[in-house]
Amino acid sequence: MTVNEARDIQNEFQENQNPTEEEVFLFTEAINFLIEEEHNPGDMLSLGGYYYEIKRFDLALKYYEMAATYDYDPAYECLGYIWYYGRTGERDFKKAFEYFSKLMDKGNPVAAYKVADMYRNGYYVDKDQKKYEEIIENLYPRVKGMTNVFDPVPEVFTRLARIRTSQGRKDEAVELYLYAKDFLAQRISYNAFFGNLNIMKWLIDDLYELIDLDTDDFDLYDLYYLLKSPHKITFMYNDEPQSLESVMEGDECTVCFNGKWYHSRDDFFKDACVDDTKITEIYDEFRGFYVES
């Protein structure tokens, strides 16, 4: 394998939302080859990010720490997440706060809203709602003009929306949620990472605490709300009808999509495909959503 061949494998893999086992194997081999050849912390972070997405957090930690030895700022952000959420089985809020604070001081907006969360929750620092709200309020004008789908617009907007809700400013909160929803849907079309899907689920749950769902005008991600309870839904894709049903089992619904069952709405959004293409990739091509019952 040459460096150019490895780069080609890497680039093709990053554009593939539904890779085969063989394609995964080739990708990991290619990135390990590049790491050995070029010692680029970006490659280490790329491989760590892949393992994080498939929830192999032990391997994600290994490559994040490897990248951090090169004083690579994005690795510190990733390590902050590892320790904040205890992805490897141990939460260390001191480490998380140190990593996030270091980057916040450099102007990193992701690190800033995570530091804010730590003040809100009292993780390592004393609980301070005023400090939390101050950081989020200051972040809003910094991020509202951002246009890259991977910029932290939904993360900041949803936090500010919850603040506005607590202040009784419902209309502003709804506007923030709707903007964040559209922005996040575009991001997920490129990367259906479980973290992005969770943000969307929580956003939808919060949004429909404030307004009623218009069953004559809704889209794919509004199904997060509908699939919480039993429903039969149809919609169209390329003039072909798509059939969806949620059935209560225990505390939550299982989901049947075009004859295939999913354990939960989470699994549906993570795995469901039409013609081998993930539904999240083509979310804006579905039409005619209709609630049958």
KEKEFI-355759 format. One record per residue (C-alpha): residue number from 1; x, y, z. Coordinates in nm, 3 decimals. Layout:
+-----+---------+---------+---------+
| num |    east |   north |      up |
+-----+---------+---------+---------+
| NUM |       X |       Y |       Z |
...
+-----+---------+---------+---------+
This chain:
+-----+---------+---------+---------+
| num |    east |   north |      up |
+-----+---------+---------+---------+
|   1 |   0.000 |   0.000 |   0.000 |
|   2 |   0.121 |   0.352 |  -0.082 |
|   3 |   0.032 |   0.676 |   0.093 |
|   4 |  -0.179 |   0.785 |  -0.206 |
|   5 |  -0.367 |   0.455 |  -0.208 |
|   6 |  -0.432 |   0.485 |   0.165 |
|   7 |  -0.562 |   0.840 |   0.120 |
|   8 |  -0.797 |   0.723 |  -0.154 |
|   9 |  -0.935 |   0.453 |   0.076 |
|  10 |  -0.979 |   0.708 |   0.354 |
|  11 |  -1.161 |   0.955 |   0.129 |
|  12 |  -1.393 |   0.692 |  -0.018 |
|  13 |  -1.476 |   0.559 |   0.328 |
|  14 |  -1.563 |   0.902 |   0.463 |
|  15 |  -1.822 |   0.945 |   0.186 |
|  16 |  -1.974 |   0.601 |   0.253 |
|  17 |  -2.255 |   0.603 |   0.511 |
|  18 |  -2.321 |   0.229 |   0.495 |
|  19 |  -1.982 |   0.053 |   0.466 |
|  20 |  -1.935 |  -0.322 |   0.445 |
|  21 |  -1.711 |  -0.514 |   0.685 |
|  22 |  -1.446 |  -0.536 |   0.414 |
|  23 |  -1.457 |  -0.158 |   0.360 |
|  24 |  -1.421 |  -0.101 |   0.735 |
|  25 |  -1.121 |  -0.336 |   0.745 |
|  26 |  -0.954 |  -0.157 |   0.452 |
|  27 |  -1.016 |   0.181 |   0.613 |
|  28 |  -0.864 |   0.088 |   0.949 |
|  29 |  -0.567 |  -0.074 |   0.778 |
|  30 |  -0.515 |   0.233 |   0.561 |
|  31 |  -0.530 |   0.478 |   0.852 |
|  32 |  -0.294 |   0.270 |   1.064 |
|  33 |  -0.055 |   0.263 |   0.768 |
|  34 |  -0.076 |   0.642 |   0.737 |
|  35 |  -0.016 |   0.688 |   1.109 |
|  36 |   0.297 |   0.473 |   1.091 |
|  37 |   0.421 |   0.650 |   0.779 |
|  38 |   0.336 |   1.014 |   0.847 |
|  39 |   0.263 |   1.045 |   1.222 |
|  40 |  -0.018 |   1.290 |   1.147 |
|  41 |  -0.237 |   1.359 |   1.453 |
|  42 |  -0.529 |   1.426 |   1.219 |
|  43 |  -0.518 |   1.063 |   1.108 |
|  44 |  -0.504 |   0.949 |   1.469 |
|  45 |  -0.810 |   1.161 |   1.542 |
|  46 |  -0.987 |   1.024 |   1.234 |
|  47 |  -0.940 |   0.666 |   1.347 |
|  48 |  -1.032 |   0.752 |   1.704 |
|  49 |  -1.345 |   0.924 |   1.575 |
|  50 |  -1.446 |   0.614 |   1.380 |
|  51 |  -1.409 |   0.397 |   1.690 |
|  52 |  -1.606 |   0.653 |   1.894 |
|  53 |  -1.894 |   0.637 |   1.644 |
|  54 |  -1.917 |   0.259 |   1.671 |
|  55 |  -1.883 |   0.287 |   2.050 |
|  56 |  -1.542 |   0.120 |   2.077 |
|  57 |  -1.445 |   0.384 |   2.328 |
|  58 |  -1.133 |   0.203 |   2.450 |
|  59 |  -0.983 |   0.230 |   2.103 |
|  60 |  -1.112 |   0.586 |   2.061 |
|  61 |  -0.928 |   0.684 |   2.380 |
|  62 |  -0.609 |   0.518 |   2.255 |
|  63 |  -0.597 |   0.722 |   1.935 |
|  64 |  -0.718 |   1.046 |   2.095 |
|  65 |  -0.439 |   1.022 |   2.351 |
|  66 |  -0.193 |   0.944 |   2.073 |
|  67 |  -0.300 |   1.260 |   1.888 |
|  68 |  -0.280 |   1.465 |   2.208 |
|  69 |   0.091 |   1.387 |   2.240 |
|  70 |   0.132 |   1.620 |   1.941 |
|  71 |  -0.046 |   1.902 |   2.132 |
|  72 |  -0.333 |   1.875 |   1.884 |
|  73 |  -0.628 |   2.085 |   2.001 |
|  74 |  -0.906 |   1.873 |   1.845 |
|  75 |  -0.777 |   1.574 |   2.042 |
|  76 |  -0.825 |   1.764 |   2.369 |
|  77 |  -1.189 |   1.828 |   2.276 |
|  78 |  -1.242 |   1.457 |   2.209 |
|  79 |  -1.071 |   1.358 |   2.532 |
|  80 |  -1.297 |   1.601 |   2.716 |
|  81 |  -1.597 |   1.412 |   2.583 |
|  82 |  -1.447 |   1.074 |   2.674 |
|  83 |  -1.401 |   1.177 |   3.038 |
|  84 |  -1.718 |   1.390 |   3.065 |
|  85 |  -1.941 |   1.100 |   2.967 |
|  86 |  -1.725 |   0.824 |   3.115 |
|  87 |  -1.721 |   0.646 |   2.782 |
|  88 |  -1.463 |   0.391 |   2.895 |
|  89 |  -1.648 |   0.318 |   3.220 |
|  90 |  -1.497 |   0.592 |   3.438 |
|  91 |  -1.610 |   0.953 |   3.452 |
|  92 |  -1.341 |   1.206 |   3.542 |
|  93 |  -1.490 |   1.554 |   3.553 |
|  94 |  -1.160 |   1.707 |   3.662 |
|  95 |  -0.991 |   1.588 |   3.341 |
|  96 |  -1.291 |   1.691 |   3.133 |
|  97 |  -1.298 |   2.039 |   3.284 |
|  98 |  -0.925 |   2.084 |   3.230 |
|  99 |  -0.943 |   1.979 |   2.865 |
| 100 |  -1.251 |   2.189 |   2.789 |
| 101 |  -1.128 |   2.494 |   2.982 |
| 102 |  -0.796 |   2.489 |   2.797 |
| 103 |  -0.979 |   2.502 |   2.464 |
| 104 |  -1.242 |   2.749 |   2.582 |
| 105 |  -0.961 |   2.992 |   2.664 |
| 106 |  -0.850 |   2.955 |   2.301 |
| 107 |  -1.199 |   3.047 |   2.177 |
| 108 |  -1.331 |   2.697 |   2.103 |
| 109 |  -1.714 |   2.722 |   2.112 |
| 110 |  -1.770 |   2.348 |   2.164 |
| 111 |  -1.548 |   2.349 |   2.470 |
| 112 |  -1.728 |   2.662 |   2.592 |
| 113 |  -2.075 |   2.506 |   2.594 |
| 114 |  -1.937 |   2.196 |   2.763 |
| 115 |  -1.780 |   2.412 |   3.036 |
| 116 |  -2.120 |   2.581 |   3.064 |
| 117 |  -2.283 |   2.240 |   3.109 |
| 118 |  -2.043 |   2.163 |   3.390 |
| 119 |  -2.149 |   2.480 |   3.572 |
| 120 |  -2.515 |   2.396 |   3.515 |
| 121 |  -2.474 |   2.044 |   3.652 |
| 122 |  -2.213 |   2.112 |   3.918 |
| 123 |  -1.961 |   1.873 |   3.766 |
| 124 |  -1.620 |   1.932 |   3.931 |
| 125 |  -1.717 |   2.299 |   3.980 |
| 126 |  -1.988 |   2.444 |   4.204 |
| 127 |  -2.330 |   2.451 |   4.038 |
| 128 |  -2.385 |   2.797 |   3.893 |
| 129 |  -2.691 |   2.850 |   3.668 |
| 130 |  -2.605 |   3.216 |   3.620 |
| 131 |  -2.259 |   3.128 |   3.490 |
| 132 |  -2.412 |   2.863 |   3.261 |
| 133 |  -2.658 |   3.110 |   3.109 |
| 134 |  -2.391 |   3.378 |   3.075 |
| 135 |  -2.164 |   3.149 |   2.870 |
| 136 |  -2.450 |   3.036 |   2.642 |
| 137 |  -2.578 |   3.391 |   2.591 |
| 138 |  -2.226 |   3.499 |   2.492 |
| 139 |  -2.189 |   3.204 |   2.255 |
| 140 |  -2.508 |   3.276 |   2.064 |
| 141 |  -2.388 |   3.582 |   1.868 |
| 142 |  -2.065 |   3.396 |   1.790 |
| 143 |  -2.231 |   3.093 |   1.634 |
| 144 |  -2.557 |   3.223 |   1.483 |
| 145 |  -2.387 |   3.321 |   1.157 |
| 146 |  -2.198 |   2.994 |   1.117 |
| 147 |  -2.289 |   2.792 |   0.809 |
| 148 |  -2.077 |   2.476 |   0.817 |
| 149 |  -2.311 |   2.191 |   0.916 |
| 150 |  -2.054 |   2.068 |   1.167 |
| 151 |  -2.040 |   2.401 |   1.349 |
| 152 |  -2.201 |   2.386 |   1.696 |
| 153 |  -2.509 |   2.585 |   1.601 |
| 154 |  -2.772 |   2.327 |   1.711 |
| 155 |  -2.592 |   2.264 |   2.039 |
| 156 |  -2.588 |   2.632 |   2.132 |
| 157 |  -2.934 |   2.709 |   1.991 |
| 158 |  -3.103 |   2.425 |   2.182 |
| 159 |  -2.939 |   2.530 |   2.507 |
| 160 |  -3.046 |   2.889 |   2.453 |
| 161 |  -3.397 |   2.769 |   2.364 |
| 162 |  -3.424 |   2.595 |   2.701 |
| 163 |  -3.310 |   2.915 |   2.871 |
| 164 |  -3.571 |   3.113 |   2.678 |
| 165 |  -3.837 |   2.858 |   2.777 |
| 166 |  -3.746 |   2.901 |   3.144 |
| 167 |  -3.778 |   3.279 |   3.095 |
| 168 |  -4.129 |   3.239 |   2.951 |
| 169 |  -4.013 |   3.351 |   2.604 |
| 170 |  -4.183 |   3.062 |   2.424 |
| 171 |  -4.193 |   3.208 |   2.072 |
| 172 |  -3.819 |   3.277 |   2.074 |
| 173 |  -3.754 |   2.926 |   2.201 |
| 174 |  -3.961 |   2.773 |   1.921 |
| 175 |  -3.774 |   2.976 |   1.658 |
| 176 |  -3.442 |   2.859 |   1.798 |
| 177 |  -3.554 |   2.495 |   1.800 |
| 178 |  -3.681 |   2.510 |   1.441 |
| 179 |  -3.360 |   2.668 |   1.314 |
| 180 |  -3.152 |   2.412 |   1.503 |
| 181 |  -3.367 |   2.130 |   1.367 |
| 182 |  -3.307 |   2.230 |   1.003 |
| 183 |  -2.935 |   2.284 |   1.062 |
| 184 |  -2.894 |   1.952 |   1.240 |
| 185 |  -3.089 |   1.759 |   0.975 |
| 186 |  -2.837 |   1.878 |   0.718 |
| 187 |  -2.549 |   1.765 |   0.940 |
| 188 |  -2.701 |   1.423 |   0.996 |
| 189 |  -2.737 |   1.374 |   0.621 |
| 190 |  -2.356 |   1.371 |   0.613 |
| 191 |  -2.296 |   1.195 |   0.943 |
| 192 |  -2.567 |   0.996 |   1.124 |
| 193 |  -2.351 |   0.980 |   1.437 |
| 194 |  -2.546 |   0.866 |   1.744 |
| 195 |  -2.464 |   1.191 |   1.924 |
| 196 |  -2.622 |   1.399 |   1.647 |
| 197 |  -2.930 |   1.176 |   1.644 |
| 198 |  -2.965 |   1.211 |   2.021 |
| 199 |  -2.953 |   1.589 |   1.993 |
| 200 |  -3.229 |   1.572 |   1.732 |
| 201 |  -3.443 |   1.343 |   1.949 |
| 202 |  -3.412 |   1.570 |   2.253 |
| 203 |  -3.477 |   1.877 |   2.037 |
| 204 |  -3.799 |   1.727 |   1.897 |
| 205 |  -3.916 |   1.620 |   2.242 |
| 206 |  -3.857 |   1.971 |   2.377 |
| 207 |  -4.011 |   2.145 |   2.074 |
| 208 |  -4.339 |   1.958 |   2.102 |
| 209 |  -4.366 |   2.043 |   2.467 |
| 210 |  -4.412 |   2.400 |   2.344 |
| 211 |  -4.625 |   2.356 |   2.031 |
| 212 |  -4.859 |   2.098 |   1.881 |
| 213 |  -4.744 |   1.885 |   1.590 |
| 214 |  -4.927 |   1.971 |   1.269 |
| 215 |  -5.014 |   1.624 |   1.136 |
| 216 |  -5.091 |   1.778 |   0.796 |
| 217 |  -4.741 |   1.921 |   0.762 |
| 218 |  -4.446 |   1.736 |   0.916 |
| 219 |  -4.120 |   1.575 |   0.810 |
| 220 |  -3.895 |   1.278 |   0.880 |
| 221 |  -3.752 |   1.403 |   1.209 |
| 222 |  -4.095 |   1.482 |   1.350 |
| 223 |  -4.132 |   1.104 |   1.357 |
| 224 |  -3.922 |   1.112 |   1.673 |
| 225 |  -4.235 |   1.256 |   1.835 |
| 226 |  -4.491 |   1.032 |   1.666 |
| 227 |  -4.297 |   0.709 |   1.721 |
| 228 |  -4.313 |   0.756 |   2.098 |
| 229 |  -4.666 |   0.617 |   2.081 |
| 230 |  -4.854 |   0.374 |   1.851 |
| 231 |  -4.911 |   0.515 |   1.503 |
| 232 |  -4.943 |   0.404 |   1.142 |
| 233 |  -4.777 |   0.644 |   0.898 |
| 234 |  -4.719 |   0.648 |   0.524 |
| 235 |  -4.507 |   0.869 |   0.302 |
| 236 |  -4.362 |   0.868 |  -0.048 |
| 237 |  -4.013 |   0.832 |  -0.189 |
| 238 |  -3.956 |   0.838 |  -0.565 |
| 239 |  -4.330 |   0.784 |  -0.614 |
| 240 |  -4.312 |   0.466 |  -0.406 |
| 241 |  -4.517 |   0.437 |  -0.085 |
| 242 |  -4.328 |   0.378 |   0.240 |
| 243 |  -4.503 |   0.214 |   0.536 |
| 244 |  -4.421 |   0.283 |   0.899 |
| 245 |  -4.581 |   0.156 |   1.219 |
| 246 |  -4.497 |   0.191 |   1.588 |
| 247 |  -4.626 |  -0.067 |   1.836 |
| 248 |  -4.602 |  -0.031 |   2.214 |
| 249 |  -4.395 |  -0.302 |   2.381 |
| 250 |  -4.316 |  -0.246 |   2.745 |
| 251 |  -4.217 |   0.115 |   2.810 |
| 252 |  -4.151 |   0.215 |   2.448 |
| 253 |  -4.252 |   0.142 |   2.093 |
| 254 |  -4.091 |  -0.094 |   1.849 |
| 255 |  -4.094 |   0.026 |   1.491 |
| 256 |  -4.175 |  -0.156 |   1.167 |
| 257 |  -4.059 |   0.012 |   0.847 |
| 258 |  -4.145 |  -0.151 |   0.516 |
| 259 |  -4.173 |  -0.489 |   0.687 |
| 260 |  -3.847 |  -0.466 |   0.886 |
| 261 |  -3.863 |  -0.432 |   1.265 |
| 262 |  -3.647 |  -0.206 |   1.482 |
| 263 |  -3.627 |  -0.224 |   1.861 |
| 264 |  -3.685 |   0.149 |   1.911 |
| 265 |  -3.711 |   0.485 |   1.739 |
| 266 |  -3.339 |   0.523 |   1.803 |
| 267 |  -3.261 |   0.206 |   1.607 |
| 268 |  -3.499 |   0.312 |   1.329 |
| 269 |  -3.322 |   0.644 |   1.275 |
| 270 |  -2.979 |   0.485 |   1.307 |
| 271 |  -3.028 |   0.188 |   1.075 |
| 272 |  -3.333 |   0.224 |   0.849 |
| 273 |  -3.265 |   0.237 |   0.476 |
| 274 |  -3.453 |   0.273 |   0.149 |
| 275 |  -3.286 |   0.098 |  -0.144 |
| 276 |  -2.969 |   0.053 |   0.069 |
| 277 |  -2.951 |   0.427 |   0.139 |
| 278 |  -2.994 |   0.549 |   0.495 |
| 279 |  -3.311 |   0.747 |   0.549 |
| 280 |  -3.112 |   1.020 |   0.721 |
| 281 |  -2.909 |   1.073 |   0.404 |
| 282 |  -3.220 |   1.140 |   0.193 |
| 283 |  -3.443 |   1.295 |   0.462 |
| 284 |  -3.542 |   1.587 |   0.239 |
| 285 |  -3.656 |   1.364 |  -0.048 |
| 286 |  -3.952 |   1.214 |   0.138 |
| 287 |  -4.294 |   1.360 |   0.063 |
| 288 |  -4.658 |   1.327 |   0.159 |
| 289 |  -4.631 |   1.222 |   0.523 |
| 290 |  -4.969 |   1.100 |   0.643 |
| 291 |  -5.083 |   0.969 |   0.979 |
| 292 |  -5.330 |   0.686 |   0.916 |
| 293 |  -5.400 |   0.617 |   1.282 |
+-----+---------+---------+---------+
